[in-house]
Amino acid sequence: MHHVFISYRRSDREWVRSLEGRLKQRRIRVWIDQNDIPVSVPWLAEVRDAIEEAALFVRCDSPAFRASARCATEVGFAEQLAKPQLVVTVGDDLDRCAASIAETLREISPARGRRTELRVLARDWDRAGRPRSLLVGWRYRRRLSSGLEFPPDPAENEQSFLRASMTRTRVRAFFTTVVVTLIVVSFTTVSVLRTEQDTINNDNGQLASAYSQAQSGLNLVDQDPYSGLQAAAGDGEDGASVGDAEVITEALAEPTPDDAFDIAGSRRFAVRPVGAEVLVTAAGGREWEHASVGADYKQHATELPAPAASTAASAVAPAAGTATAADGLTASRGPRSGLVRIFRHGQLWRVIDFDSVTGALAFSSDGRFLAATVGEQVEVADVATAQIRTHLRGATGFLLDVAWSSDGTHVWALDDGRVFSWPMGEAVTLVDNPAASFNSVLPAASAGDVWIVGRHTLAEISVATGQTIHRITIPDTLTSAGGTLDGSLALVSGQRYLWVVPLSGTAPPRHVTLSGCALGRATFASDAVAYLPCIGGSLLRLALPSAAVTSVITVSSAGVFGATAVPGTDTVYAGDEAGDLYVVRGAGALAIQVSECDAEVQRIGVAPADQAVLPVGSGSGQGTCGVIGLRTGDPADPGSWTWNHLLQPQEESIYASAVAFSAHGGSFAIGYSNGTINLQPTVNVTPTLTDNTADGMIRDMLTLPDNDLIVVTDAGMVQRLPMCDSCISNAALANVAGHRLALAERLGLATIKRVPAGDLPFGPPN
């Protein structure tokens, strides 16, 4: 499964087989028909199966290919099955073609792979007579179901496969309950049995009811964003209900329009990016103007005299299906597919696979993101990673054009009668420099500033404006840094040296040579003691300000990767390559949590007062590999910890890369390698708020005393994101859903179904 299917004409066989060899050198699985057999029923079945199982369909284009009925049949299968396609020209440079195929294959969404997997599993299950042995468990079933957002529409056998798998899960759960009950029967009296049976029946009934309500809510979220908001608005009544939290999380995961207004016959945005005034060209060349969103949300567009004086020729929107940006970027959509090719200075750079056929395209002003209209929604993709980051739903018609706001905070789109605006999140971008790469953020002596560490410099910036206040240059390539809480001193790890950098005063940086140590990220226990992990080796205890090594601590045989000291105490948390977490006291280390996922612990978040700890790193952030520990006693006592798993539906190529707790410890933030940031409550873990506006890997995060979160990425972005412990709860977020729904009603986008609360599976609207 998930190979590359090569479609070609027999007369081009020599070149195609050479291409096949180049792909196999890259360890890319290839399916290629090398049998000289006529088109027949067996051939059709075999080829269709191979195309169905493929991740990518490659056309080897030539005059002979275009004249071949056999090749046309294969292309028809690929289009029917909605397979991503790439065209290479027979006779072109083989290495360049192989590289293009490899690049396209890497950029195909993993979710699309799950769509293929479901289709093939259901096909094989159906052909085998639908045996129970080929069904899947509940977790695997949910994973496969997530691919249904991709075409083609699910066939009957796929729907039956998912339903049968769900039934098998429930049957197994039932029989497990029966077995447990029988065991209880054999060891209890009849009277106790009756009491226990009543309890079990009651608990099972409550669980079944909760599951049914949660599924009803999730189905509404999938069906329509406004129905989903109404479901979420009623789910704050049950406190910390996990089912309610899941519905709320999904309903609020992506924004709905915060502005909309009518323009009959609207066709495109006359000027882009959109500034304080929205200028729209309608049928017949008429132009309309709409002011920025107001408090009453009741503004109307005004028709302008023709021609509009504010419309410059250079600002007119480009042709549909193309877009340009700075740094020589050009986007061009393919015909009848979701594939959009990104060219940099004329050379193919990325291929983005949108969920369905795309229409209009628009780059953000910094060229980091590409928005595309896909039917009645807009999809926003990260250009560098070619991953879809956000789906903007809630429009009421087929979208014809899309544009960004000049400050990058909103995306605008229009259909033939209405214009819509979506907010892109609450984060404020302080620094946006794609040529830079940041790895650390440290406290500054001034409460209104922080230090940002890049490849060769430390820059003190204002957290209000992003303006650079002071800069320190280091003659080394810097990889990470740690700083004192008062912002007076930093230990900066470089490729050559460890640097002791005074952050206040006039003393110059000085370097320390630590032979045989692959320098990790330093952490401070006090203004006199710091710890430095030697990646894959030992943990060093350093005396400050000299940074002299006072002790070498062996944490585990797997070697330490990340460490965090608890300021003002003798406790240090350290993680190793196997994903195990240790408490270091003096010269000894004791394991307090053993990982089942072999996730390297690279960063460790510690809540204020050391009441919670959260390790993250390569391998964490997938499924239930992430864990958070809550402490009631001595940190060095494994029995004083309760470990809760975090259900993180991230793709296999995405992992947790940074972590920070709020100023009071009631919530935490996890940053991922794709730029996503999740905010979650510390105790209940759910619900989750997601921010998708950062570009690049989240390398570090710092919580300020006012609870703002400062985020830095390896793609040159610094953002400020608000954190609020009381805002991340079922009740608080249900209220947010209610406000969004009420706004949608004022904008004329939704009608709240005001029916008796008892008739709603999800409770009353807020």
DAHU-V210926 format. One record per backbone hydrogen bond with DSSP energy under -0.5 kcal/mol. NH is the residue of the N-H (numbers start at 1). CO is the residue of the C=O. If there is no record, write none. Layout:
NH CO
NH CO
//
This chain:
2 53
3 53
4 29
5 3
5 56
6 4
6 31
7 5
7 58
12 9
13 10
16 12
17 13
18 14
19 15
20 16
21 17
22 18
23 19
24 20
25 21
26 22
26 23
27 24
28 23
29 27
31 4
32 30
33 6
34 32
36 34
37 35
44 40
45 41
46 42
47 43
48 44
49 45
50 46
51 47
52 48
53 49
54 50
54 51
55 3
56 3
57 84
58 5
58 56
59 57
59 86
60 7
60 58
61 59
61 88
66 62
67 63
68 65
72 68
73 69
74 70
75 71
76 72
77 73
78 74
79 75
80 76
81 77
82 79
83 78
86 57
88 59
88 86
90 61
90 88
92 89
97 93
98 94
99 95
100 96
101 97
102 98
103 99
104 100
105 101
106 102
107 103
108 104
108 105
112 109
113 109
114 110
115 111
116 112
117 113
118 114
119 115
120 116
121 117
122 118
123 119
124 120
125 121
126 122
127 123
128 124
129 126
130 125
134 131
135 132
141 137
142 138
143 139
144 140
145 141
146 142
147 144
148 145
149 146
150 147
151 355
159 155
160 156
161 157
162 158
163 159
164 160
165 161
166 162
167 163
168 164
169 165
170 166
171 167
172 168
173 169
174 170
175 171
176 172
177 173
178 174
179 175
180 176
181 177
182 178
183 179
184 180
185 181
186 182
187 183
187 184
188 185
193 189
194 190
195 191
196 192
197 193
198 194
199 195
200 196
201 197
202 198
203 199
204 200
205 201
206 202
207 203
208 204
209 205
210 206
211 207
212 208
213 209
214 210
215 211
216 212
217 213
218 214
219 215
220 216
221 217
222 218
223 219
224 220
228 220
228 224
229 225
230 226
231 227
232 228
233 229
234 230
234 231
235 232
237 234
239 236
241 238
245 241
246 242
247 243
248 244
249 245
250 246
251 247
252 248
253 249
253 250
258 421
259 421
261 419
263 417
265 416
266 263
266 416
267 281
268 281
270 279
271 279
272 315
273 404
274 404
275 277
278 290
279 277
280 278
280 288
281 268
282 280
282 286
283 265
285 282
286 283
287 304
288 280
289 302
290 278
292 276
297 294
302 289
304 287
311 308
312 310
315 312
316 312
316 313
317 269
322 319
323 331
325 329
329 325
329 326
330 343
331 323
332 341
333 321
334 339
337 334
340 352
341 332
342 350
343 330
343 341
344 347
345 328
345 343
346 328
347 344
349 342
350 342
352 340
353 386
354 338
354 352
358 337
359 373
362 371
364 369
367 364
370 381
371 362
372 379
373 360
374 377
377 374
378 392
379 372
380 390
381 370
381 379
382 387
383 368
383 381
384 368
386 382
387 382
389 380
390 380
392 378
392 390
393 255
393 391
395 376
399 375
400 414
401 414
403 412
405 410
406 274
408 405
411 422
412 403
413 420
414 401
415 418
419 261
420 413
421 259
422 411
424 409
428 720
429 427
430 428
430 718
431 718
433 716
436 433
438 713
439 453
440 453
442 451
444 449
445 487
449 446
450 461
451 442
452 459
453 440
454 452
454 457
458 472
459 452
460 470
461 450
461 459
462 467
463 448
466 462
469 460
470 460
472 458
474 456
476 474
478 455
478 476
479 493
480 493
482 491
484 489
487 484
490 501
491 482
492 490
492 499
493 480
493 491
494 497
495 477
498 512
499 492
499 497
500 510
501 490
501 499
502 500
503 488
504 488
510 500
512 498
514 512
515 513
517 514
518 516
519 517
520 533
522 520
523 531
525 529
526 529
530 542
531 523
532 540
533 521
534 538
535 518
535 533
536 560
537 534
537 560
539 553
540 532
541 551
542 530
542 540
543 548
544 528
547 543
548 543
550 541
551 541
553 539
554 552
555 553
559 556
560 537
561 575
562 575
562 601
564 573
566 571
567 565
568 525
569 566
572 584
573 564
574 582
575 562
576 580
577 559
579 576
581 593
582 574
583 590
584 572
584 582
585 583
585 588
588 585
590 583
592 581
593 581
595 593
598 578
600 598
600 618
601 576
602 600
602 616
603 616
605 614
607 612
610 607
611 608
613 629
614 605
615 627
616 603
620 617
623 648
625 622
626 646
628 644
629 613
630 642
631 611
632 640
637 634
638 636
640 637
641 638
642 630
644 628
644 642
646 626
647 645
648 623
648 646
649 647
650 621
650 648
654 651
656 617
656 620
657 671
658 671
660 669
662 667
665 662
668 680
669 660
670 678
671 658
672 676
673 655
675 672
677 691
678 670
679 689
680 668
681 687
682 666
685 681
686 684
689 679
691 677
694 675
698 672
699 697
699 712
700 712
702 710
704 702
704 708
707 704
709 721
710 702
710 708
711 709
711 719
712 700
713 717
714 697
715 695
716 713
718 431
719 711
720 428
721 709
723 707
727 724
728 724
728 725
729 727
733 729
734 730
735 731
736 732
737 733
738 734
739 735
740 736
741 737
742 738
743 739
744 740
745 741
746 742
747 743
748 745
749 744
750 744
754 752
755 753
759 756
760 757
763 760
//
